[in-house]
Amino acid sequence: RLKTAFLARRTFTTSARQLRNKVPEAQKLFQEDNGLPVHIKGGTSDVMLYRATMILSGTCYSLYWLLLAAAPQKNA
């Protein structure tokens, strides 16, 4: 029992590595007034992700309305 208490205490008090806080750097980047919208301030990967999302959602929306128009109408 003593050994398990020691192991539990040790895992909570020691850390394998110290992580650096990157939040202030990200805040500085996103709060900078450079005329860019917030969804593309992160660089090339954000631009590509934004464009892929717009293409995918536009395609799905168009297919939805095409399928809705092609479906037979119920007569009331």
C-alpha positions, 0 to 999 in steps of 0.5 A, spaced: 500 500 500 505 504 501 508 503 494 502 505 490 501 511 495 508 513 493 507 512 485 501 516 485 504 522 489 510 522 484 506 522 478 502 528 480 508 532 482 513 531 477 513 532 470 516 529 464 517 536 460 515 543 461 510 545 455 511 552 453 505 557 453 504 559 446 497 563 447 500 570 447 504 569 441 497 566 437 494 572 441 499 577 438 498 574 431 490 574 431 489 581 434 494 584 429 491 589 424 493 587 417 487 587 414 486 580 413 480 576 416 481 572 422 480 565 418 486 566 414 491 570 419 494 563 420 497 562 414 497 558 408 494 552 412 488 556 414 487 559 407 487 552 404 482 549 410 478 555 408 477 554 401 476 546 402 471 548 407 467 553 402 468 548 396 465 542 400 459 546 403 457 549 396 458 542 393 453 539 398 448 545 398 448 544 390 447 537 390 442 537 396 437 542 392 439 538 385 436 532 389 430 535 392 428 538 385 429 531 382 425 528 387 417 526 385 412 531 388 407 528 393 400 530 390 396 533 396 
